[in-house]
């Protein structure tokens, strides 16, 4: 059976697959608090704060203040803290990787977030440091891989999921861009294999218009989380929360029959 994501000792979305995560991409603390409140009202299961969009990312105290503002506005919805690297689709930032990890340490120590996302393609020492930060503060670690250009071959997809588990992730995430519908099918196949083989939850999606279907049916193939739009998208192909929830309800009724 596919694994559900556990945060703070509790299964996300009461164990329902997939849980729904909505991104937060506002650039200032005030806008971020307003965005969080608006998105939280739509009741996603998880909020992802994409701090690479935050204009004061180089000011640790500003980031910590913003993290607390997000937590207060979230109304109890857990928060995934993510700096998406530019090479994997993130915004350009004026921080070195050691500075990013120092920021992760400060935010993790601040107690406002439940999980961290870090790309597994970074230097092994940096990945190990991210893992140590998450462990040290009792947070879940998502180790992720993104390819905004293509969908790797099946063996590479399998290897990416497995790599996350080998590196000590609590959750493995793979997001890729399809060029054909066959790529979408291959991603779903890799998701199913990973969910059956690995001892940790997996998150997977095929991006863009071609891959939008994976955001709706990925849970059937073992993906523990799908990303949906609350106020603004953070990746191509994301669908509004209400539409995702409605589609999931239909699928869940059908597959339970």
Buried (B, 14 or more C-beta within 10 A) or exposed (E): EBBBBBBEEEBBBEEBBBBBBBBBBBBBBEBBBBBBBBBBEBEBBBBBBBBBBBBBBEEBEBBBBBBBBBBEBBEEBBBBBBBBBEEBBBBEBEBEBEBBBBBBBBBBEBEBBBBBBBBBBBEEEBBEBBBBBBEEBEBBBBBBBBBBEEBBEEEBBBBBBBBBBEBBBBBBBBBBBBEEEEBBBBBBBBBBBBBEEBEBBBBBBBBBEBBBBBBBBBBBBBBBBBBBBBBBBBBBBBBBBEEBBEBBEEBBEEEEE
